[in-house]
Amino acid sequence: MEQLVAPWRIEWVERDRSDDVDGCVFCELPEGTNDRRNRIVARSEHAYVLLNNFPYNPGHAMVIPYRHTGDYRDLDDEELLDHARLKQATFDALEAALGPDAFNAGLNLGGAAGGSITDHLHTHVVPRWGGDTNFMPVIADTKVIVEAIDETYDRLHEAFAAREGATVADAGAVRL
């Protein structure tokens, strides 16, 4: 029998279920008081950056508008510009923190597009490296993530904090 060791997953298994979200996770997470625990690494006026709990690669982040909508066309000009600028900052921070060779970025709008959360839009930003896809997903139906999410959070948080004009609250997300 093959074994894949992922000791950091015990935090998820033993988590306090009283904190589970009843409504929209993308609306409730930014209302919380512990950005680190919620994996919110940066915030702007109209959007925030959240590390994906089930990443395709280390640093897989999502740029999410605060406003609850599943339709990209609902965002006003101010929200669109803020969302776009936060995506740019996310590319910069990921590059500084992780040094990827490339990125995949995009939206899954609607269930048929592959989105698991369809009523609150979010843009995926996935760092990519040459050779980051190997035989494991093909023959073992297993994706290997090479860094614990807490370590990725720290590296990305530091990169966002180094940006000009950034501020950091006590154990909170970087404000841009």
C-alpha positions in Angstrom: 0.0 0.0 0.0 1.3 3.5 -0.9 1.2 6.2 1.8 1.2 9.9 1.3 2.1 11.8 4.4 0.5 15.2 5.0 0.8 16.0 8.7 -0.5 19.5 8.4 -4.0 18.1 7.5 -4.6 17.2 11.1 -5.4 20.8 11.8 -8.3 20.5 9.3 -9.5 17.1 10.8 -9.4 18.4 14.4 -10.7 21.9 13.7 -13.3 23.6 15.9 -16.5 22.8 13.9 -18.4 25.7 15.7 -16.5 28.0 13.3 -18.0 26.3 10.2 -19.7 28.7 7.9 -23.5 28.6 7.5 -23.9 31.0 4.6 -21.5 32.1 1.8 -17.9 31.3 2.9 -16.6 34.2 0.8 -18.8 36.6 2.6 -18.3 35.3 6.1 -14.5 34.8 6.1 -13.5 38.5 5.7 -15.9 39.3 8.6 -13.8 37.1 10.9 -11.3 38.4 13.4 -8.3 36.2 12.5 -7.1 36.7 8.9 -4.3 34.2 9.3 -6.5 31.4 10.5 -8.9 32.2 7.7 -6.0 32.3 5.2 -6.7 35.9 4.1 -3.3 37.2 3.2 -4.2 40.7 1.8 -7.1 43.2 1.6 -8.0 46.2 -0.5 -11.0 48.5 -0.4 -13.2 46.2 -2.5 -11.6 42.8 -2.5 -9.3 40.4 -0.6 -6.8 37.6 -1.4 -7.5 34.2 0.1 -5.2 31.1 -0.1 -7.1 28.1 -1.4 -7.5 25.4 1.2 -7.3 22.8 -1.6 -4.5 24.2 -3.8 -3.5 23.0 -7.2 0.0 24.3 -6.4 1.6 26.1 -3.5 0.5 29.7 -3.5 -2.9 29.0 -5.2 -4.8 32.1 -4.3 -8.1 33.6 -5.0 -8.9 37.3 -5.5 -12.4 37.8 -4.2 -14.6 40.9 -4.2 -16.4 41.7 -0.9 -19.7 42.1 -2.7 -21.7 38.9 -3.0 -22.4 38.3 -6.7 -21.9 35.4 -9.1 -22.1 37.7 -12.1 -18.9 39.5 -13.1 -21.0 42.1 -14.9 -22.5 43.2 -11.5 -19.2 44.8 -10.4 -19.1 48.6 -10.8 -16.1 50.4 -12.2 -14.5 51.0 -8.8 -14.8 47.4 -7.8 -13.5 46.2 -11.2 -10.4 48.4 -11.0 -9.7 47.5 -7.4 -10.1 43.8 -8.2 -7.7 44.1 -11.2 -5.1 46.0 -9.1 -5.3 43.4 -6.4 -4.7 40.7 -9.0 -1.6 42.6 -10.2 -0.4 42.8 -6.6 -1.0 39.1 -6.2 1.1 38.3 -9.2 3.9 40.5 -7.8 3.7 39.0 -4.3 3.6 35.4 -5.6 6.6 36.1 -7.8 8.5 37.7 -5.0 7.6 34.9 -2.5 7.7 31.8 -4.6 9.4 32.6 -7.9 7.1 30.7 -10.2 7.9 30.4 -13.9 4.3 31.3 -14.9 0.7 31.7 -13.7 -2.7 30.4 -14.6 -5.5 32.9 -13.7 -9.2 32.8 -14.3 -12.8 32.7 -13.3 -15.1 29.8 -13.2 -18.5 31.4 -13.7 -21.3 29.0 -13.1 -21.5 25.3 -12.3 -20.9 24.1 -15.9 -17.6 26.1 -15.9 -16.3 24.0 -13.0 -17.0 26.4 -10.2 -17.8 24.8 -6.9 -18.9 28.1 -5.4 -21.1 29.7 -8.1 -22.8 32.5 -6.3 -19.7 34.5 -5.2 -17.2 35.2 -8.0 -13.5 34.7 -7.4 -10.5 34.8 -9.6 -8.0 31.9 -9.2 -4.3 32.8 -9.4 -2.2 29.6 -9.6 1.6 29.8 -9.7 3.2 27.3 -12.1 6.7 25.9 -12.5 8.2 24.0 -15.4 7.8 20.3 -14.4 5.2 20.9 -11.7 2.9 18.4 -13.3 4.2 14.9 -13.1 3.0 11.3 -13.2 1.3 11.2 -9.8 -2.1 12.6 -10.9 -2.1 10.3 -13.9 -1.2 7.0 -12.3 -2.1 7.5 -8.7 -4.9 10.1 -8.9 -2.9 12.1 -6.4 -1.6 15.7 -6.5 1.5 16.4 -4.4 1.7 19.8 -2.8 5.3 20.5 -1.8 4.7 23.1 0.9 2.4 23.4 3.9 -0.2 26.1 3.5 1.0 27.9 6.7 4.5 28.2 5.3 3.1 29.6 2.0 0.9 32.0 3.9 4.0 33.4 5.8 6.0 33.8 2.6 3.2 35.5 0.7 2.2 37.7 3.6 5.8 38.9 3.8 5.8 39.7 0.1 2.6 41.7 0.3 3.9 43.5 3.4 7.0 44.6 1.5 4.9 46.5 -1.1 5.1 50.2 -1.0 2.2 51.7 1.0 1.2 48.4 2.6 0.2 48.2 6.2 -0.2 45.2 8.5 -2.7 45.0 11.4 -1.9 42.8 14.4 -1.7 39.2 13.0 -3.9 40.3 10.2 -3.9 40.5 6.4 -1.8 43.1 4.6 -3.8 46.2 3.7 -3.1 47.6 0.3 
